[in-house]
Amino acid sequence: MIRAEPAAGRGHELTSEDCRAQLALILNSADFDATGRERRFLSHVVEETLAGRGDRIKAYSIAVEVFGRDMSFDPQTDPIVRIEAGHLRRGLERYYLTAGHDDPILITIPKGGYVPVFSLRSQPLLADPPTPVVSAAVAQLPVRRLPSRLLLPSVLVAFLAAGASVLAWWWTSVRVGAPETPRVLVESFDDLNGTHAAAAIASGLKQEVVSQLSKFKDIVVVESAAEGTDPSISPPRFVLAGSVNLSTDAFRLRVRLLNRADNSVLWAESYDGGLKVAELVKVQTDIARNVSSSLAQAYGVIFQADANLRVDNPPDDWAAYSCTLSFYAYRVSVDAENRSSVRACLEKAVERFPNYATAWGLLSLIYIDEYRFEFSGAPAESAAALERALTAARRSVGVDPVNIRGRQAEMVALYFHKEIDAALKVGKQTLTINPNDTEFMGEYGERLAVSGNWHDGCQLIAEARQKNPGSGYYDVDLALCSYFSGDYPQAAMWINKSPFPSNPVYHLLAAAVFGEGGYKIAADREVAWLNQNQPDLVKNMRQVVSARLARSQDVEFFLGSLRKAGLSIAD
């Protein structure tokens, strides 16, 4: 028996079969982001621990028994086990954030060693569920008997979820009418030194890049050319290749993205890192995050390449994908006329592909923009737009629980629905799923800031802009941050940089900044624009501002600045 302590409550005796059942759930989950070698690693250390041989689990034994290294392996000079353990820990963390968020048993590998720890979530005993019908593939799992009553409901849910994921993957892979998704072949990085250490670093870097790229669900990562030969799946249009060169105490990675159609180089970069084992894992993660953000984020290299690609008479799959590209082009200016055309395009995309999670998420964001940027003076219209946004966001998350655009839309819709704690909870969880997505990082930073956590929120916004300056949204947000910090010249600088002169909220913020900062001529200009173009906004100013700022003191300060600018606002 294995003694496990839940986070709160009484202890519980776990059997080896319970732990093996949990291991099977993890290994058979589509949300467990791990290579075959990492899966063997996890199976090995779990089985050794359950067999009472945990004290024998060392870097040397794992390298020899799992990775096939010869008896001369030296963990001091070859960090492969430490690197793969880092990948495995992150894979387990992601699994328990997604498919395994309700699993009763947690399997973790604490840093500083490789012996797994089994712990039990605190939850009430549940009644026996109906006997499930289990597929042949599940029936072959190495579990000798059904788990305890405590485990059975979660095991059933996870098995059904895994089956649904496999079915969804099969359907989108083999049917002709699936939306286009960019596919990237990540080749093995060349080892220019021909040593075990160099080979280990090259392999580790490649796997970390694959892991970080895979967090972006709007691309598909392919690890071998053979994966691109299935005629039912479009071949990779992009190839990521690289090489690693070691010196005495450092390494250099040179990496480039190629257009597979003509082998043209779309992007190239070099990265340097030290060889100290204690620092190597962090350096590799930082490099991989930089690579993945540069390539896969909104306004990144892949987006730019496809946005500039002209396809005559595009088929449905490409037309639907083009709608998502047009959304990001719209977000550069947030123009109302473009908003209508992008909305129509996305509505056609989800009608044609009802399981297109990204399109549902982006459509929800369009509905949210209609709610927060269009002021008809009809409360019923605004409420209907917000309800449409919530419905579309939940449809996106229902199709794919880790789709970042869907979760982003859910977060923003919940915020405007005044479910602020729920919105921030979604934001915090989502940033953990993919910390490299700067589009989400900036939006979550804004939600944090306007809810009252200006310090943390504005830091995230600044980081997002530094990593991805393609969205002018960050300039407006930084103007708001500077305004609430009392730096009005800085706020005026940011608002003047913003590319949204046709957006009413831009003029609203500009009026507050110029009014509070004492820029009378500029303030008069903004007030005249608002009175002429947005009379309904001016009439309902308190309601508009209160919908955006969560704290009453922030609302009153902002309204006071608008009064200083010359707007007449009722108390």
Secondary structure, 3 states (H helix, E strand, C coil): CEEECCCCCCCEEECHHHHHHHHHHHHCCCCCCCCHHHHHHHHHHHHHHHCCCHHHCCHHHHHHHCCCCCCCCCCCCCCHHHHHHHHHHHHHHHHHHCCCCCCCEEEECCCCCCCCEEEECCCCCCCCCCCCCCCHHHHCCCCCCCCCCCCHHHHHHHHHHHHHHHHHHHHHHHCCCCCCCCEEEECCCEECCCCHHHHHHHHHHHHHHHHHHCCCCCCEEECCHHHHCCCCCCCCCEEEEEEEEECCCEEEEEEEEEECCCCEEEEEEEEEEECCHHHHHHHHHHHHHHHHHHHHCCCCHHHHHHHCCCCCCCCHHHHHHHHHHHHHHHHHHCCHHHHHHHHHHHHHHHHHCCCCHHHHHHHHHHHHHHHHHCCCCCHHHHHHHHHHHHHHHHHHHHHCCCCHHHHHHHHHHHHHCCCHHHHHHHHHHHHHHCCCCHHHHHHHHHHHHHCCCHHHHHHHHHHHHHHCCCCCHHHHHHHHHHHHHCCHHHHHHHHHHCCCCCCHHHHHHHHHHHHHHCCHHHHHHHHHHHHHHCHHHHHCHHHHHHHHCCCHHHHHHHHHHHHHHCCCCCC
